[in-house]
Structure formats: C-alpha cells, structure tokens
Amino acid sequence: MSTTASREDSDKHKDVNGKVLYGEAVSSFMYLAATTRPDIAFAVNEAARSMGRPADKYWINFKRIIRYL
C-alpha cells in the first residue's frame, strides 16, 4: 500500500539522466570554490551533498550557480 508521503518522496528523487555529468560538474566546481571562488563555497557544498542520488531539482539549483558565474 502506497501512501501520499511515499509518492511525494519518490517524485522528489527522480534520478537525473546525466548522473555522471552532474558529479563531474559538482567536482569541478568544488575545486573552483576551494581555490579561487570562496563566494560559491556554500552553494557548491550543498550541491555536493546530493551527488549520490541527484534529482532534477538539484540539477536546476546547480545551474543557478553556473548562471551566477
């Protein structure tokens, strides 16, 4: 039996098609944040927390960091 909460959780964690692409992008930005851009360090750290199971919403948030730069 499925509950409303479990359906909402599954909708939030639809895997991104480019899981490897997301991981590579976040890893590159972690290096950038650590060496030259401390102003993006917090946002990149938040993006790195979801590298194991990235969802579409995390990819959208990461694109905001890219637009900022």
CNS distance restraints for C-alpha pairs under 8 A (distance, minus, plus):
assign (resid   2 and name CA) (resid   6 and name CA) 6.52 0.50 0.50
assign (resid   2 and name CA) (resid   7 and name CA) 7.11 0.50 0.50
assign (resid   3 and name CA) (resid   7 and name CA) 6.50 0.50 0.50
assign (resid   4 and name CA) (resid   8 and name CA) 6.26 0.50 0.50
assign (resid   5 and name CA) (resid   9 and name CA) 6.22 0.50 0.50
assign (resid   6 and name CA) (resid  10 and name CA) 6.21 0.50 0.50
assign (resid   7 and name CA) (resid  11 and name CA) 6.21 0.50 0.50
assign (resid   8 and name CA) (resid  12 and name CA) 6.31 0.50 0.50
assign (resid   9 and name CA) (resid  13 and name CA) 6.56 0.50 0.50
assign (resid  10 and name CA) (resid  14 and name CA) 6.65 0.50 0.50
assign (resid  12 and name CA) (resid  55 and name CA) 6.80 0.50 0.50
assign (resid  12 and name CA) (resid  57 and name CA) 7.65 0.50 0.50
assign (resid  13 and name CA) (resid  53 and name CA) 7.37 0.50 0.50
assign (resid  13 and name CA) (resid  54 and name CA) 7.15 0.50 0.50
assign (resid  13 and name CA) (resid  55 and name CA) 4.93 0.50 0.50
assign (resid  13 and name CA) (resid  56 and name CA) 7.59 0.50 0.50
assign (resid  14 and name CA) (resid  54 and name CA) 7.85 0.50 0.50
assign (resid  14 and name CA) (resid  55 and name CA) 5.18 0.50 0.50
assign (resid  14 and name CA) (resid  56 and name CA) 6.60 0.50 0.50
assign (resid  15 and name CA) (resid  19 and name CA) 7.36 0.50 0.50
assign (resid  15 and name CA) (resid  53 and name CA) 6.54 0.50 0.50
assign (resid  15 and name CA) (resid  54 and name CA) 5.78 0.50 0.50
assign (resid  15 and name CA) (resid  55 and name CA) 4.82 0.50 0.50
assign (resid  15 and name CA) (resid  56 and name CA) 6.82 0.50 0.50
assign (resid  16 and name CA) (resid  54 and name CA) 5.94 0.50 0.50
assign (resid  16 and name CA) (resid  55 and name CA) 5.27 0.50 0.50
assign (resid  16 and name CA) (resid  56 and name CA) 5.54 0.50 0.50
assign (resid  16 and name CA) (resid  59 and name CA) 7.64 0.50 0.50
assign (resid  18 and name CA) (resid  22 and name CA) 6.22 0.50 0.50
assign (resid  19 and name CA) (resid  23 and name CA) 6.35 0.50 0.50
assign (resid  19 and name CA) (resid  53 and name CA) 7.88 0.50 0.50
assign (resid  19 and name CA) (resid  54 and name CA) 6.68 0.50 0.50
assign (resid  20 and name CA) (resid  24 and name CA) 6.18 0.50 0.50
assign (resid  21 and name CA) (resid  25 and name CA) 6.10 0.50 0.50
assign (resid  22 and name CA) (resid  26 and name CA) 6.14 0.50 0.50
assign (resid  22 and name CA) (resid  51 and name CA) 7.31 0.50 0.50
assign (resid  22 and name CA) (resid  54 and name CA) 7.55 0.50 0.50
assign (resid  22 and name CA) (resid  59 and name CA) 7.09 0.50 0.50
assign (resid  23 and name CA) (resid  27 and name CA) 6.03 0.50 0.50
assign (resid  23 and name CA) (resid  48 and name CA) 8.00 0.50 0.50
assign (resid  23 and name CA) (resid  51 and name CA) 5.82 0.50 0.50
assign (resid  24 and name CA) (resid  28 and name CA) 6.17 0.50 0.50
assign (resid  25 and name CA) (resid  29 and name CA) 6.30 0.50 0.50
assign (resid  26 and name CA) (resid  30 and name CA) 6.07 0.50 0.50
assign (resid  26 and name CA) (resid  44 and name CA) 6.85 0.50 0.50
assign (resid  26 and name CA) (resid  47 and name CA) 6.82 0.50 0.50
assign (resid  26 and name CA) (resid  48 and name CA) 6.20 0.50 0.50
assign (resid  26 and name CA) (resid  51 and name CA) 7.89 0.50 0.50
assign (resid  26 and name CA) (resid  62 and name CA) 7.98 0.50 0.50
assign (resid  27 and name CA) (resid  31 and name CA) 6.52 0.50 0.50
assign (resid  27 and name CA) (resid  48 and name CA) 7.74 0.50 0.50
assign (resid  28 and name CA) (resid  32 and name CA) 6.35 0.50 0.50
assign (resid  29 and name CA) (resid  33 and name CA) 5.91 0.50 0.50
assign (resid  29 and name CA) (resid  44 and name CA) 6.63 0.50 0.50
assign (resid  30 and name CA) (resid  34 and name CA) 6.08 0.50 0.50
assign (resid  30 and name CA) (resid  41 and name CA) 7.32 0.50 0.50
assign (resid  30 and name CA) (resid  44 and name CA) 6.18 0.50 0.50
assign (resid  30 and name CA) (resid  45 and name CA) 7.38 0.50 0.50
assign (resid  31 and name CA) (resid  35 and name CA) 6.13 0.50 0.50
assign (resid  32 and name CA) (resid  36 and name CA) 5.61 0.50 0.50
assign (resid  32 and name CA) (resid  37 and name CA) 5.98 0.50 0.50
assign (resid  33 and name CA) (resid  37 and name CA) 4.48 0.50 0.50
assign (resid  33 and name CA) (resid  38 and name CA) 5.12 0.50 0.50
assign (resid  33 and name CA) (resid  39 and name CA) 7.34 0.50 0.50
assign (resid  33 and name CA) (resid  40 and name CA) 5.82 0.50 0.50
assign (resid  33 and name CA) (resid  41 and name CA) 4.97 0.50 0.50
assign (resid  33 and name CA) (resid  44 and name CA) 7.32 0.50 0.50
assign (resid  34 and name CA) (resid  38 and name CA) 6.30 0.50 0.50
assign (resid  34 and name CA) (resid  41 and name CA) 6.91 0.50 0.50
assign (resid  37 and name CA) (resid  41 and name CA) 7.09 0.50 0.50
assign (resid  40 and name CA) (resid  44 and name CA) 6.14 0.50 0.50
assign (resid  40 and name CA) (resid  65 and name CA) 7.55 0.50 0.50
assign (resid  41 and name CA) (resid  45 and name CA) 6.06 0.50 0.50
assign (resid  42 and name CA) (resid  46 and name CA) 6.34 0.50 0.50
assign (resid  43 and name CA) (resid  47 and name CA) 6.35 0.50 0.50
assign (resid  43 and name CA) (resid  65 and name CA) 7.32 0.50 0.50
assign (resid  44 and name CA) (resid  48 and name CA) 6.11 0.50 0.50
assign (resid  44 and name CA) (resid  62 and name CA) 7.79 0.50 0.50
assign (resid  44 and name CA) (resid  65 and name CA) 7.83 0.50 0.50
assign (resid  45 and name CA) (resid  49 and name CA) 6.54 0.50 0.50
assign (resid  46 and name CA) (resid  50 and name CA) 7.44 0.50 0.50
assign (resid  47 and name CA) (resid  51 and name CA) 7.13 0.50 0.50
assign (resid  47 and name CA) (resid  58 and name CA) 6.69 0.50 0.50
assign (resid  47 and name CA) (resid  61 and name CA) 7.74 0.50 0.50
assign (resid  47 and name CA) (resid  62 and name CA) 6.51 0.50 0.50
assign (resid  50 and name CA) (resid  54 and name CA) 5.23 0.50 0.50
assign (resid  50 and name CA) (resid  55 and name CA) 7.91 0.50 0.50
assign (resid  50 and name CA) (resid  58 and name CA) 7.22 0.50 0.50
assign (resid  54 and name CA) (resid  58 and name CA) 6.15 0.50 0.50
assign (resid  54 and name CA) (resid  59 and name CA) 7.20 0.50 0.50
assign (resid  55 and name CA) (resid  59 and name CA) 6.66 0.50 0.50
assign (resid  56 and name CA) (resid  60 and name CA) 6.31 0.50 0.50
assign (resid  57 and name CA) (resid  61 and name CA) 6.27 0.50 0.50
assign (resid  58 and name CA) (resid  62 and name CA) 6.12 0.50 0.50
assign (resid  59 and name CA) (resid  63 and name CA) 6.25 0.50 0.50
assign (resid  60 and name CA) (resid  64 and name CA) 6.67 0.50 0.50
assign (resid  61 and name CA) (resid  65 and name CA) 6.97 0.50 0.50
assign (resid  62 and name CA) (resid  66 and name CA) 6.62 0.50 0.50
assign (resid  63 and name CA) (resid  67 and name CA) 6.23 0.50 0.50
assign (resid  64 and name CA) (resid  68 and name CA) 6.18 0.50 0.50
assign (resid  65 and name CA) (resid  69 and name CA) 6.53 0.50 0.50
